[in-house]
Amino acid sequence: MMTNQEAKLAETLKIWADHINNCRSSGMTVRAWCKSKGIHVHTYYYRQNQVRKAACKEAQQQERKTSVFAEIKPMEQRR
């Protein structure tokens, strides 16, 4: 179960993921988009980095859950 702090961070990351997608699909440069939204460019890139790290962490956790190990049998020695 998530703590309040974890839930708040997850919500913030979701909001910023939406902002990043909106910026990318706007056809504007990051600087122009940020200016139109009243967001500092440094804040945008900081949050983008946080979203990327969270996405990588989530992907690694999913990979661990779905990893399947195959049994490897040794080959018979050839003479």
All heavy atoms as an XYZ file, in Angstrom:
651
protein
N       0.844     -1.189      0.000
C       0.000      0.000      0.000
C       0.888      1.251      0.000
O       1.910      1.299      0.666
C      -0.899     -0.024      1.220
C      -1.850      1.117      1.277
S      -3.176      0.746      2.434
C      -4.230      2.090      2.078
N       0.468      2.238     -0.751
C       1.239      3.472     -0.880
C       1.017      4.386      0.319
O      -0.076      4.475      0.843
C       0.788      4.252     -2.119
C       1.402      3.872     -3.379
S       0.992      5.152     -4.594
C       1.313      4.290     -6.079
N       2.100      5.072      0.687
C       1.963      6.114      1.694
C       1.385      7.353      1.015
O       1.327      7.423     -0.228
C       3.330      6.464      2.309
O       4.151      7.028      1.295
C       3.998      5.245      2.933
N       0.996      8.326      1.794
C       0.463      9.569      1.223
C       1.516     10.257      0.356
O       1.200     10.795     -0.703
C       0.005     10.520      2.330
C      -1.298     10.089      2.945
O      -2.053      9.322      2.355
N      -1.572     10.564      4.148
N       2.764     10.230      0.824
C       3.841     10.868      0.070
C       4.063     10.167     -1.268
O       4.246     10.818     -2.297
C       5.125     10.854      0.893
C       6.256     11.630      0.272
C       7.486     11.658      1.165
O       7.566     10.954      2.164
N       8.454     12.475      0.799
N       4.036      8.835     -1.274
C       4.205      8.085     -2.521
C       3.045      8.338     -3.476
O       3.253      8.462     -4.685
C       4.322      6.588     -2.220
C       5.600      6.199     -1.531
C       5.596      4.768     -1.026
O       4.509      4.214     -0.749
O       6.685      4.191     -0.901
N       1.835      8.422     -2.945
C       0.658      8.684     -3.776
C       0.741     10.073     -4.394
O       0.413     10.260     -5.577
C      -0.615      8.544     -2.959
N       1.195     11.038     -3.602
C       1.325     12.407     -4.111
C       2.381     12.472     -5.208
O       2.175     13.113     -6.242
C       1.691     13.353     -2.966
C       1.726     14.800     -3.369
C       1.995     15.710     -2.182
C       2.042     17.163     -2.637
N       2.267     18.078     -1.529
N       3.516     11.781     -5.007
C       4.561     11.753     -6.031
C       4.058     11.087     -7.301
O       4.306     11.579     -8.401
C       5.800     11.025     -5.507
C       6.944     10.873     -6.507
C       7.448     12.227     -6.989
C       8.074     10.065     -5.897
N       3.328      9.987     -7.164
C       2.780      9.293     -8.335
C       1.836     10.207     -9.115
O       1.871     10.240    -10.349
C       2.058      8.020     -7.905
N       1.021     10.959     -8.409
C       0.085     11.889     -9.065
C       0.854     13.009     -9.773
O       0.532     13.374    -10.906
C      -0.892     12.471     -8.050
C      -1.902     13.424     -8.640
C      -2.836     12.795     -9.668
O      -3.042     11.574     -9.627
O      -3.379     13.543    -10.506
N       1.886     13.528     -9.119
C       2.710     14.581     -9.723
C       3.382     14.072    -10.987
O       3.402     14.766    -12.017
C       3.777     15.070     -8.716
O       3.117     15.617     -7.574
C       4.681     16.126     -9.324
N       3.916     12.855    -10.932
C       4.567     12.286    -12.111
C       3.584     12.063    -13.248
O       3.909     12.284    -14.415
C       5.271     10.983    -11.749
C       6.482     11.117    -10.825
C       7.009      9.742    -10.446
C       7.566     11.968    -11.447
N       2.361     11.663    -12.923
C       1.325     11.480    -13.948
C       0.987     12.818    -14.609
O       0.886     12.905    -15.836
C       0.076     10.852    -13.354
C      -0.998     10.586    -14.392
C      -2.281     10.104    -13.740
C      -3.398      9.892    -14.735
N      -3.605     10.958    -15.685
N       0.834     13.836    -13.800
C       0.532     15.171    -14.331
C       1.656     15.643    -15.250
O       1.411     16.151    -16.352
C       0.290     16.176    -13.180
C      -1.031     15.854    -12.468
C       0.313     17.616    -13.680
C      -1.228     16.571    -11.150
N       2.906     15.442    -14.802
C       4.035     15.879    -15.614
C       4.205     15.037    -16.867
O       4.617     15.553    -17.920
C       5.312     15.948    -14.783
C       5.400     17.307    -14.166
C       4.992     17.672    -12.911
C       5.847     18.492    -14.815
N       5.181     19.020    -12.735
C       5.701     19.548    -13.889
C       6.357     18.774    -16.059
C       6.057     20.857    -14.200
C       6.707     20.077    -16.371
C       6.549     21.099    -15.444
N       3.884     13.773    -16.799
C       3.926     12.944    -18.013
C       2.938     13.492    -19.039
O       3.243     13.568    -20.241
C       3.616     11.490    -17.677
N       1.768     13.913    -18.564
C       0.780     14.537    -19.462
C       1.311     15.846    -20.037
O       1.141     16.126    -21.225
C      -0.541     14.776    -18.726
C      -1.290     13.494    -18.405
O      -0.983     12.451    -19.025
O      -2.182     13.528    -17.529
N       1.943     16.669    -19.192
C       2.531     17.936    -19.659
C       3.581     17.678    -20.745
O       3.609     18.359    -21.772
C       3.191     18.700    -18.514
C       2.257     19.369    -17.560
N       1.011     19.824    -17.893
C       2.415     19.673    -16.248
C       0.432     20.376    -16.848
N       1.270     20.291    -15.819
N       4.436     16.696    -20.493
C       5.502     16.378    -21.448
C       4.910     15.917    -22.778
O       5.342     16.354    -23.859
C       6.460     15.337    -20.849
C       7.231     15.972    -19.679
C       7.406     14.782    -21.902
C       7.889     14.974    -18.751
N       3.904     15.059    -22.718
C       3.236     14.611    -23.950
C       2.580     15.771    -24.680
O       2.636     15.849    -25.913
C       2.213     13.515    -23.645
C       2.879     12.204    -23.307
O       3.970     11.905    -23.783
N       2.240     11.413    -22.467
N       1.953     16.668    -23.929
C       1.318     17.838    -24.543
C       2.359     18.731    -25.222
O       2.127     19.237    -26.322
C       0.538     18.644    -23.506
C      -0.710     17.941    -23.040
O      -1.230     17.061    -23.723
N      -1.186     18.292    -21.863
N       3.500     18.910    -24.563
C       4.569     19.730    -25.137
C       5.068     19.108    -26.434
O       5.203     19.795    -27.446
C       5.713     19.866    -24.131
S       7.159     20.741    -24.780
N       5.322     17.820    -26.405
C       5.856     17.141    -27.590
C       4.877     17.161    -28.759
O       5.284     17.253    -29.916
C       6.230     15.711    -27.245
C       7.436     15.636    -26.354
C       7.791     14.224    -26.030
N       8.981     14.197    -25.186
C       9.414     13.118    -24.575
N       8.768     11.968    -24.700
N      10.492     13.161    -23.823
N       3.596     17.049    -28.454
C       2.605     17.011    -29.526
C       2.181     18.411    -29.984
O       1.443     18.538    -30.954
C       1.383     16.201    -29.094
O       0.714     16.840    -28.023
N       2.644     19.452    -29.292
C       2.232     20.817    -29.627
C       2.907     21.356    -30.883
O       2.425     22.314    -31.479
C       2.543     21.762    -28.458
O       3.940     21.973    -28.346
N       4.051     20.765    -31.246
C       4.796     21.287    -32.382
C       5.657     22.482    -32.016
O       6.346     23.040    -32.869
N       5.632     22.869    -30.747
C       6.424     24.007    -30.275
C       7.742     23.503    -29.696
O       7.865     22.331    -29.346
C       5.660     24.762    -29.174
C       4.312     25.294    -29.604
S       3.331     25.885    -28.202
C       4.131     27.418    -27.849
N       8.704     24.394    -29.596
C       9.924     24.047    -28.885
C       9.587     23.967    -27.396
O       8.570     24.518    -26.941
C      11.029     25.099    -29.088
O      10.596     26.336    -28.505
C      11.363     25.279    -30.567
N      10.437     23.301    -26.648
C      10.223     23.198    -25.199
C      10.208     24.596    -24.597
O       9.341     24.922    -23.778
C      11.308     22.317    -24.532
C      11.220     22.393    -23.020
C      11.178     20.877    -25.004
N      11.146     25.427    -25.009
C      11.231     26.789    -24.462
C       9.943     27.574    -24.734
O       9.391     28.214    -23.835
C      12.437     27.513    -25.060
C      12.670     28.885    -24.463
C      13.960     29.512    -24.970
N      15.142     28.728    -24.677
C      15.774     28.727    -23.497
N      15.329     29.467    -22.510
N      16.849     27.988    -23.323
N       9.431     27.502    -25.969
C       8.207     28.240    -26.322
C       7.004     27.680    -25.571
O       6.158     28.441    -25.078
C       7.975     28.182    -27.828
N       6.920     26.354    -25.485
C       5.801     25.730    -24.776
C       5.818     26.126    -23.305
O       4.787     26.487    -22.745
C       5.848     24.212    -24.926
C       4.667     23.525    -24.326
C       3.471     23.277    -24.925
C       4.563     22.997    -22.997
N       2.629     22.625    -24.051
C       3.276     22.449    -22.866
C       5.427     22.947    -21.921
C       2.837     21.855    -21.690
C       5.003     22.363    -20.736
C       3.707     21.823    -20.625
N       6.997     26.051    -22.690
C       7.115     26.409    -21.274
C       6.729     27.867    -21.050
O       6.023     28.193    -20.083
C       8.533     26.159    -20.768
S       8.921     24.416    -20.531
N       7.177     28.740    -21.946
C       6.847     30.158    -21.812
C       5.342     30.368    -21.894
O       4.766     31.132    -21.116
C       7.561     30.972    -22.888
C       7.382     32.455    -22.741
C       8.202     33.227    -23.763
C       8.017     34.723    -23.556
N       8.806     35.503    -24.513
N       4.676     29.645    -22.797
C       3.222     29.804    -22.960
C       2.452     29.283    -21.743
O       1.327     29.710    -21.492
C       2.738     29.100    -24.222
O       2.745     27.692    -24.055
N       3.068     28.361    -20.999
C       2.412     27.780    -19.822
C       2.887     28.397    -18.510
O       2.400     28.042    -17.441
C       2.649     26.263    -19.763
C       2.167     25.512    -20.978
C       0.666     25.582    -21.101
C       0.204     24.801    -22.315
N      -1.225     24.903    -22.538
N       3.873     29.285    -18.584
C       4.401     29.913    -17.369
C       5.244     28.956    -16.532
O       5.279     29.060    -15.307
N       5.925     28.039    -17.211
C       6.750     27.045    -16.529
C       8.213     27.335    -16.864
O       8.546     27.609    -18.020
C       6.381     25.615    -17.006
C       4.938     25.294    -16.639
C       7.343     24.584    -16.439
C       4.410     24.010    -17.262
N       9.079     27.268    -15.861
C      10.505     27.452    -16.105
C      11.037     26.237    -16.872
O      10.668     25.097    -16.577
C      11.277     27.607    -14.795
C      11.004     28.899    -14.110
N      11.659     30.065    -14.428
C      10.135     29.221    -13.124
C      11.212     31.033    -13.673
N      10.279     30.557    -12.868
N      11.887     26.490    -17.838
C      12.460     25.421    -18.660
C      13.202     24.410    -17.785
O      13.098     23.205    -18.005
C      13.400     26.000    -19.751
C      14.092     24.899    -20.522
C      12.615     26.900    -20.689
N      13.913     24.899    -16.775
C      14.645     23.993    -15.886
C      13.686     23.073    -15.130
O      14.001     21.895    -14.924
C      15.510     24.779    -14.902
C      16.606     25.548    -15.577
N      17.692     24.940    -16.161
C      16.765     26.879    -15.791
C      18.478     25.864    -16.686
N      17.935     27.050    -16.485
N      12.536     23.584    -14.752
C      11.534     22.765    -14.071
C      11.032     21.678    -15.005
O      10.884     20.516    -14.605
C      10.343     23.637    -13.590
O      10.842     24.634    -12.703
C       9.292     22.802    -12.899
N      10.784     22.035    -16.262
C      10.327     21.059    -17.249
C      11.320     19.912    -17.365
O      10.953     18.747    -17.287
C      10.131     21.741    -18.609
C       9.791     20.767    -19.716
C       8.471     20.461    -20.007
C      10.791     20.146    -20.471
C       8.147     19.560    -21.017
C      10.483     19.253    -21.470
C       9.162     18.965    -21.745
O       8.851     18.064    -22.737
N      12.602     20.240    -17.564
C      13.607     19.193    -17.748
C      13.840     18.380    -16.471
O      14.081     17.176    -16.546
C      14.919     19.780    -18.261
C      14.833     20.147    -19.731
C      14.965     21.461    -20.147
C      14.601     19.174    -20.700
C      14.887     21.796    -21.492
C      14.512     19.493    -22.048
C      14.659     20.803    -22.434
O      14.569     21.124    -23.765
N      13.736     19.020    -15.312
C      13.859     18.298    -14.044
C      12.732     17.272    -13.916
O      12.959     16.110    -13.598
C      13.813     19.287    -12.871
C      13.741     18.618    -11.531
C      14.873     18.052    -10.949
C      12.532     18.547    -10.832
C      14.804     17.426     -9.715
C      12.455     17.921     -9.599
C      13.597     17.365     -9.049
O      13.522     16.743     -7.826
N      11.519     17.713    -14.200
C      10.367     16.810    -14.100
C      10.423     15.725    -15.171
O      10.052     14.584    -14.928
C       9.053     17.592    -14.200
C       8.814     18.530    -13.053
C       8.694     17.782    -11.762
N       8.323     18.686    -10.681
C       8.059     18.290     -9.455
N       8.123     17.017     -9.131
N       7.736     19.163     -8.531
N      10.898     16.065    -16.367
C      11.041     15.073    -17.428
C      11.998     13.968    -16.979
O      11.737     12.784    -17.193
C      11.560     15.732    -18.705
C      11.784     14.759    -19.852
C      12.272     15.449    -21.096
O      11.486     15.905    -21.892
N      13.579     15.557    -21.244
N      13.079     14.363    -16.343
C      14.047     13.400    -15.835
C      13.409     12.505    -14.769
O      13.626     11.295    -14.755
C      15.270     14.135    -15.278
C      16.413     13.214    -14.972
O      16.602     12.200    -15.630
N      17.198     13.564    -13.972
N      12.616     13.084    -13.881
C      11.931     12.298    -12.852
C      10.962     11.294    -13.472
O      10.884     10.144    -13.037
C      11.151     13.207    -11.899
C      11.999     13.934    -10.900
C      11.132     14.672     -9.897
O      10.141     15.315    -10.274
N      11.503     14.571     -8.644
N      10.224     11.720    -14.491
C       9.268     10.839    -15.172
C      10.012      9.692    -15.847
O       9.589      8.531    -15.752
C       8.404     11.634    -16.189
C       7.610     10.703    -17.088
C       7.473     12.599    -15.455
N      11.123      9.993    -16.496
C      11.908      8.939    -17.155
C      12.428      7.926    -16.151
O      12.367      6.718    -16.382
C      13.081      9.549    -17.916
C      12.692     10.188    -19.209
C      13.911     10.731    -19.910
N      13.523     11.333    -21.180
C      14.293     12.144    -21.858
N      15.498     12.466    -21.413
N      13.885     12.655    -23.009
N      12.972      8.405    -15.033
C      13.491      7.500    -14.005
C      12.387      6.607    -13.453
O      12.594      5.409    -13.256
C      14.142      8.287    -12.877
C      15.498      8.854    -13.243
C      16.099      9.617    -12.087
C      17.436     10.219    -12.467
N      18.027     10.985    -11.352
N      11.212      7.192    -13.215
C      10.085      6.407    -12.697
C       9.640      5.368    -13.722
O       9.316      4.234    -13.360
C       8.921      7.331    -12.327
N       9.634      5.738    -15.004
C       9.237      4.797    -16.055
C      10.233      3.647    -16.154
O       9.838      2.486    -16.307
C       9.117      5.521    -17.392
N      11.513      3.954    -16.038
C      12.541      2.896    -16.080
C      12.404      1.968    -14.885
O      12.513      0.738    -15.025
C      13.933      3.512    -16.104
S      14.358      4.273    -17.676
N      12.162      2.540    -13.727
C      11.997      1.731    -12.513
C      10.788      0.811    -12.649
O      10.850     -0.370    -12.318
C      11.840      2.643    -11.305
C      11.765      1.933     -9.991
C      11.665      2.917     -8.835
C      11.532      2.199     -7.517
N      11.436      3.136     -6.391
N       9.699      1.334    -13.175
C       8.481      0.542    -13.379
C       8.732     -0.578    -14.388
O       8.297     -1.710    -14.196
C       7.337      1.429    -13.854
C       6.049      0.699    -14.134
C       5.395      0.084    -12.913
O       5.611      0.595    -11.806
O       4.654     -0.906    -13.077
N       9.448     -0.266    -15.459
C       9.745     -1.283    -16.470
C      10.603     -2.402    -15.888
O      10.376     -3.580    -16.179
C      10.448     -0.644    -17.666
N      11.570     -2.034    -15.059
C      12.406     -3.050    -14.425
C      11.590     -3.931    -13.487
O      11.790     -5.142    -13.440
C      13.549     -2.394    -13.656
C      14.615     -1.807    -14.543
C      15.661     -1.036    -13.758
O      15.457     -0.668    -12.605
N      16.788     -0.768    -14.400
N      10.666     -3.333    -12.752
C       9.826     -4.111    -11.845
C       8.929     -5.058    -12.631
O       8.740     -6.204    -12.239
C       8.985     -3.177    -10.966
C       9.793     -2.459     -9.920
C       8.997     -1.410     -9.165
O       7.892     -1.034     -9.565
N       9.553     -0.921     -8.072
N       8.384     -4.599    -13.753
C       7.543     -5.450    -14.584
C       8.356     -6.588    -15.184
O       7.881     -7.717    -15.279
C       6.876     -4.635    -15.702
C       5.805     -3.691    -15.225
C       4.668     -4.414    -14.539
O       4.244     -5.480    -14.953
N       4.156     -3.824    -13.464
N       9.588     -6.279    -15.577
C      10.454     -7.299    -16.160
C      10.761     -8.392    -15.140
O      10.764     -9.567    -15.461
C      11.748     -6.666    -16.651
C      12.652     -7.618    -17.397
C      13.882     -6.930    -17.938
O      13.729     -5.906    -18.632
O      14.985     -7.419    -17.658
N      10.989     -7.986    -13.906
C      11.257     -8.968    -12.849
C      10.059     -9.872    -12.608
O      10.212    -11.057    -12.337
C      11.631     -8.259    -11.551
C      13.025     -7.719    -11.549
C      13.414     -7.206    -10.169
N      14.477     -6.242    -10.321
C      14.442     -4.999     -9.884
N      13.399     -4.570     -9.201
N      15.440     -4.189    -10.077
N       8.866     -9.298    -12.712
C       7.642    -10.076    -12.477
C       7.399    -11.086    -13.592
O       6.821    -12.141    -13.350
C       6.423     -9.146    -12.375
C       6.389     -8.327    -11.122
C       5.174     -7.416    -11.112
C       5.178     -6.502     -9.909
N       4.041     -5.562     -9.935
N       7.819    -10.749    -14.806
C       7.512    -11.608    -15.950
C       8.695    -12.453    -16.410
O       8.574    -13.201    -17.366
C       7.016    -10.768    -17.142
O       8.029     -9.833    -17.500
C       5.738    -10.037    -16.805
N       9.819    -12.314    -15.727
C      10.991    -13.098    -16.121
C      10.750    -14.577    -15.863
O      10.231    -14.968    -14.834
C      12.232    -12.653    -15.349
O      12.583    -11.346    -15.709
N      11.117    -15.367    -16.835
C      10.994    -16.816    -16.727
C      12.368    -17.407    -17.006
O      13.019    -17.050    -17.971
C       9.965    -17.364    -17.743
C       9.903    -18.875    -17.654
C       8.608    -16.738    -17.519
N      12.769    -18.293    -16.148
C      14.061    -18.924    -16.323
C      13.879    -20.268    -17.004
O      13.023    -21.052    -16.645
C      14.766    -19.097    -14.975
C      15.149    -17.794    -14.352
C      14.338    -17.186    -13.411
C      16.317    -17.158    -14.743
C      14.683    -15.976    -12.845
C      16.674    -15.947    -14.177
C      15.859    -15.352    -13.220
N      14.704    -20.513    -17.984
C      14.661    -21.778    -18.706
C      15.731    -22.700    -18.143
O      16.829    -22.269    -17.807
C      14.900    -21.553    -20.191
N      15.387    -23.957    -18.063
C      16.357    -24.929    -17.594
C      17.335    -25.212    -18.725
O      16.942    -25.453    -19.860
C      15.658    -26.226    -17.181
C      16.608    -27.266    -16.643
C      15.890    -28.539    -16.227
O      14.649    -28.570    -16.232
O      16.603    -29.488    -15.896
N      18.596    -25.157    -18.402
C      19.649    -25.424    -19.389
C      20.331    -26.722    -18.970
O      20.881    -26.818    -17.883
C      20.655    -24.285    -19.464
C      19.941    -22.993    -19.856
C      21.782    -24.627    -20.427
C      20.815    -21.775    -19.827
N      20.273    -27.686    -19.861
C      20.909    -28.972    -19.577
C      22.262    -28.993    -20.276
O      22.388    -28.562    -21.416
C      20.024    -30.107    -20.073
C      18.697    -30.167    -19.348
C      17.859    -31.305    -19.858
C      16.500    -31.334    -19.151
N      15.661    -32.399    -19.617
N      23.262    -29.516    -19.585
C      24.574    -29.581    -20.220
C      24.578    -30.546    -21.393
O      23.874    -31.568    -21.380
C      25.501    -30.057    -19.104
C      24.620    -30.626    -18.059
C      23.255    -30.040    -18.244
N      25.341    -30.195    -22.409
C      25.453    -31.076    -23.575
C      26.346    -32.259    -23.222
O      27.241    -32.161    -22.388
C      26.072    -30.318    -24.739
C      25.201    -29.213    -25.279
S      25.973    -28.254    -26.585
C      26.413    -29.498    -27.751
N      26.055    -33.366    -23.844
C      26.899    -34.534    -23.637
C      28.265    -34.260    -24.242
O      28.378    -33.602    -25.283
C      26.280    -35.760    -24.298
C      24.996    -36.200    -23.645
C      24.438    -37.456    -24.312
O      25.229    -38.240    -24.864
O      23.212    -37.610    -24.272
N      29.260    -34.730    -23.597
C      30.613    -34.514    -24.113
C      30.835    -35.380    -25.343
O      30.451    -36.546    -25.381
C      31.648    -34.873    -23.045
C      31.645    -33.902    -21.896
C      32.736    -34.248    -20.885
O      33.367    -35.284    -20.985
N      32.913    -33.370    -19.928
N      31.422    -34.791    -26.347
C      31.736    -35.519    -27.579
C      33.141    -36.086    -27.479
O      34.042    -35.448    -26.979
C      31.630    -34.600    -28.790
C      30.253    -34.097    -29.010
C      30.209    -33.243    -30.225
N      28.862    -32.693    -30.373
C      28.532    -31.847    -31.321
N      29.429    -31.448    -32.187
N      27.312    -31.391    -31.403
N      33.318    -37.258    -27.986
C      34.655    -37.885    -27.952
C      35.188    -38.047    -29.331
O      34.711    -38.185    -30.313
C      34.585    -39.215    -27.254
C      34.251    -39.030    -25.807
C      34.297    -40.339    -25.103
N      33.860    -40.088    -23.744
C      34.170    -40.849    -22.750
N      34.917    -41.901    -22.949
N      33.755    -40.577    -21.551
